[in-house]
């Protein structure tokens, strides 16, 4: 259920409208009759970030993090070569 209220009404009766939002209502705030914002309930069924990442890994969209592959310090670069040139050199050395 959506209710439209003006800014003045929202200021005067904010507690009332927040109670309505807690019950699942959506409140659209208007200024001179034009919608400018919305107050909506926060969903209790939102999935935590770790669970979303796990779901993406399980579906094959993301690859799981490989242990020991983290870069802990910046890699210093000297000279005028591009990153691609350094990468090719590194591959040739292996």
ChimeraX commands (.cxc) that place a marker at each C-alpha (Angstrom):
marker #1 position 0.00,0.00,0.00 radius 0.5
marker #1 position 1.41,3.41,-0.99 radius 0.5
marker #1 position 0.47,6.72,0.59 radius 0.5
marker #1 position 1.42,10.15,-0.75 radius 0.5
marker #1 position 2.02,12.94,1.74 radius 0.5
marker #1 position 3.42,16.43,1.52 radius 0.5
marker #1 position 6.62,17.53,3.23 radius 0.5
marker #1 position 4.76,19.56,5.86 radius 0.5
marker #1 position 2.51,16.61,6.71 radius 0.5
marker #1 position 5.56,14.32,6.91 radius 0.5
marker #1 position 7.30,16.68,9.35 radius 0.5
marker #1 position 4.27,17.03,11.60 radius 0.5
marker #1 position 3.34,13.32,11.71 radius 0.5
marker #1 position 6.65,11.54,11.00 radius 0.5
marker #1 position 6.21,9.03,13.86 radius 0.5
marker #1 position 2.79,8.04,12.53 radius 0.5
marker #1 position 4.17,7.43,9.03 radius 0.5
marker #1 position 7.16,5.48,10.33 radius 0.5
marker #1 position 4.76,3.18,12.20 radius 0.5
marker #1 position 2.94,2.63,8.90 radius 0.5
marker #1 position 6.25,1.82,7.18 radius 0.5
marker #1 position 7.04,-0.72,9.91 radius 0.5
marker #1 position 3.74,-2.40,9.01 radius 0.5
marker #1 position 4.77,-2.66,5.36 radius 0.5
marker #1 position 3.39,0.55,3.84 radius 0.5
marker #1 position 5.34,2.69,1.42 radius 0.5
marker #1 position 5.21,6.46,1.85 radius 0.5
marker #1 position 5.87,8.81,-1.07 radius 0.5
marker #1 position 6.89,12.32,-0.03 radius 0.5
marker #1 position 5.68,15.10,-2.33 radius 0.5
marker #1 position 6.62,18.73,-2.78 radius 0.5
marker #1 position 3.85,20.83,-4.28 radius 0.5
marker #1 position 2.18,17.67,-5.49 radius 0.5
marker #1 position 5.28,16.21,-7.18 radius 0.5
marker #1 position 6.94,13.06,-5.75 radius 0.5
marker #1 position 10.46,13.72,-4.48 radius 0.5
marker #1 position 11.24,10.78,-2.22 radius 0.5
marker #1 position 10.07,7.51,-0.78 radius 0.5
marker #1 position 10.15,5.85,2.64 radius 0.5
marker #1 position 10.04,2.08,2.33 radius 0.5
marker #1 position 10.38,-0.76,4.83 radius 0.5
marker #1 position 13.70,-2.53,5.01 radius 0.5
marker #1 position 13.17,-6.11,3.93 radius 0.5
marker #1 position 13.83,-8.77,6.54 radius 0.5
marker #1 position 14.59,-11.24,3.79 radius 0.5
marker #1 position 17.63,-9.40,2.42 radius 0.5
marker #1 position 20.51,-11.80,1.95 radius 0.5
marker #1 position 23.79,-10.91,3.74 radius 0.5
marker #1 position 26.77,-10.16,1.47 radius 0.5
marker #1 position 28.63,-13.36,2.38 radius 0.5
marker #1 position 25.58,-15.45,1.46 radius 0.5
marker #1 position 25.13,-13.58,-1.85 radius 0.5
marker #1 position 28.79,-14.20,-2.73 radius 0.5
marker #1 position 28.45,-17.89,-1.83 radius 0.5
marker #1 position 25.33,-18.14,-3.99 radius 0.5
marker #1 position 27.18,-16.58,-6.96 radius 0.5
marker #1 position 30.11,-18.97,-6.42 radius 0.5
marker #1 position 27.78,-21.97,-6.25 radius 0.5
marker #1 position 26.12,-20.93,-9.51 radius 0.5
marker #1 position 29.51,-20.55,-11.24 radius 0.5
marker #1 position 29.23,-16.81,-11.83 radius 0.5
marker #1 position 32.13,-16.12,-9.42 radius 0.5
marker #1 position 35.19,-18.22,-8.73 radius 0.5
marker #1 position 35.95,-18.87,-5.06 radius 0.5
marker #1 position 38.89,-16.93,-3.66 radius 0.5
marker #1 position 42.11,-18.91,-3.89 radius 0.5
marker #1 position 44.15,-18.90,-0.70 radius 0.5
marker #1 position 47.58,-17.32,-0.96 radius 0.5
marker #1 position 46.80,-15.20,-4.01 radius 0.5
marker #1 position 46.18,-11.95,-2.15 radius 0.5
marker #1 position 48.48,-9.02,-2.90 radius 0.5
marker #1 position 49.41,-7.60,0.47 radius 0.5
marker #1 position 51.79,-4.88,-0.71 radius 0.5
marker #1 position 51.83,-2.71,-3.83 radius 0.5
marker #1 position 54.08,-3.96,-6.59 radius 0.5
marker #1 position 56.69,-1.33,-7.40 radius 0.5
marker #1 position 57.03,-0.47,-11.09 radius 0.5
marker #1 position 60.16,1.16,-12.45 radius 0.5
marker #1 position 60.95,2.28,-15.97 radius 0.5
marker #1 position 58.82,3.24,-18.95 radius 0.5
marker #1 position 57.31,-0.13,-19.82 radius 0.5
marker #1 position 53.61,-0.81,-19.82 radius 0.5
marker #1 position 52.02,-3.28,-17.46 radius 0.5
marker #1 position 51.47,-5.60,-20.43 radius 0.5
marker #1 position 55.20,-5.57,-21.25 radius 0.5
marker #1 position 56.08,-6.45,-17.65 radius 0.5
marker #1 position 53.52,-9.25,-17.70 radius 0.5
marker #1 position 54.96,-10.70,-20.93 radius 0.5
marker #1 position 58.49,-10.55,-19.48 radius 0.5
marker #1 position 57.31,-12.32,-16.35 radius 0.5
marker #1 position 55.70,-15.07,-18.40 radius 0.5
marker #1 position 58.85,-15.55,-20.47 radius 0.5
marker #1 position 60.92,-16.00,-17.30 radius 0.5
marker #1 position 58.80,-18.94,-16.15 radius 0.5
marker link #1:1,2 radius 0.2
marker link #1:2,3 radius 0.2
marker link #1:3,4 radius 0.2
marker link #1:4,5 radius 0.2
marker link #1:5,6 radius 0.2
marker link #1:6,7 radius 0.2
marker link #1:7,8 radius 0.2
marker link #1:8,9 radius 0.2
marker link #1:9,10 radius 0.2
marker link #1:10,11 radius 0.2
marker link #1:11,12 radius 0.2
marker link #1:12,13 radius 0.2
marker link #1:13,14 radius 0.2
marker link #1:14,15 radius 0.2
marker link #1:15,16 radius 0.2
marker link #1:16,17 radius 0.2
marker link #1:17,18 radius 0.2
marker link #1:18,19 radius 0.2
marker link #1:19,20 radius 0.2
marker link #1:20,21 radius 0.2
marker link #1:21,22 radius 0.2
marker link #1:22,23 radius 0.2
marker link #1:23,24 radius 0.2
marker link #1:24,25 radius 0.2
marker link #1:25,26 radius 0.2
marker link #1:26,27 radius 0.2
marker link #1:27,28 radius 0.2
marker link #1:28,29 radius 0.2
marker link #1:29,30 radius 0.2
marker link #1:30,31 radius 0.2
marker link #1:31,32 radius 0.2
marker link #1:32,33 radius 0.2
marker link #1:33,34 radius 0.2
marker link #1:34,35 radius 0.2
marker link #1:35,36 radius 0.2
marker link #1:36,37 radius 0.2
marker link #1:37,38 radius 0.2
marker link #1:38,39 radius 0.2
marker link #1:39,40 radius 0.2
marker link #1:40,41 radius 0.2
marker link #1:41,42 radius 0.2
marker link #1:42,43 radius 0.2
marker link #1:43,44 radius 0.2
marker link #1:44,45 radius 0.2
marker link #1:45,46 radius 0.2
marker link #1:46,47 radius 0.2
marker link #1:47,48 radius 0.2
marker link #1:48,49 radius 0.2
marker link #1:49,50 radius 0.2
marker link #1:50,51 radius 0.2
marker link #1:51,52 radius 0.2
marker link #1:52,53 radius 0.2
marker link #1:53,54 radius 0.2
marker link #1:54,55 radius 0.2
marker link #1:55,56 radius 0.2
marker link #1:56,57 radius 0.2
marker link #1:57,58 radius 0.2
marker link #1:58,59 radius 0.2
marker link #1:59,60 radius 0.2
marker link #1:60,61 radius 0.2
marker link #1:61,62 radius 0.2
marker link #1:62,63 radius 0.2
marker link #1:63,64 radius 0.2
marker link #1:64,65 radius 0.2
marker link #1:65,66 radius 0.2
marker link #1:66,67 radius 0.2
marker link #1:67,68 radius 0.2
marker link #1:68,69 radius 0.2
marker link #1:69,70 radius 0.2
marker link #1:70,71 radius 0.2
marker link #1:71,72 radius 0.2
marker link #1:72,73 radius 0.2
marker link #1:73,74 radius 0.2
marker link #1:74,75 radius 0.2
marker link #1:75,76 radius 0.2
marker link #1:76,77 radius 0.2
marker link #1:77,78 radius 0.2
marker link #1:78,79 radius 0.2
marker link #1:79,80 radius 0.2
marker link #1:80,81 radius 0.2
marker link #1:81,82 radius 0.2
marker link #1:82,83 radius 0.2
marker link #1:83,84 radius 0.2
marker link #1:84,85 radius 0.2
marker link #1:85,86 radius 0.2
marker link #1:86,87 radius 0.2
marker link #1:87,88 radius 0.2
marker link #1:88,89 radius 0.2
marker link #1:89,90 radius 0.2
marker link #1:90,91 radius 0.2
marker link #1:91,92 radius 0.2
marker link #1:92,93 radius 0.2
marker link #1:93,94 radius 0.2
view
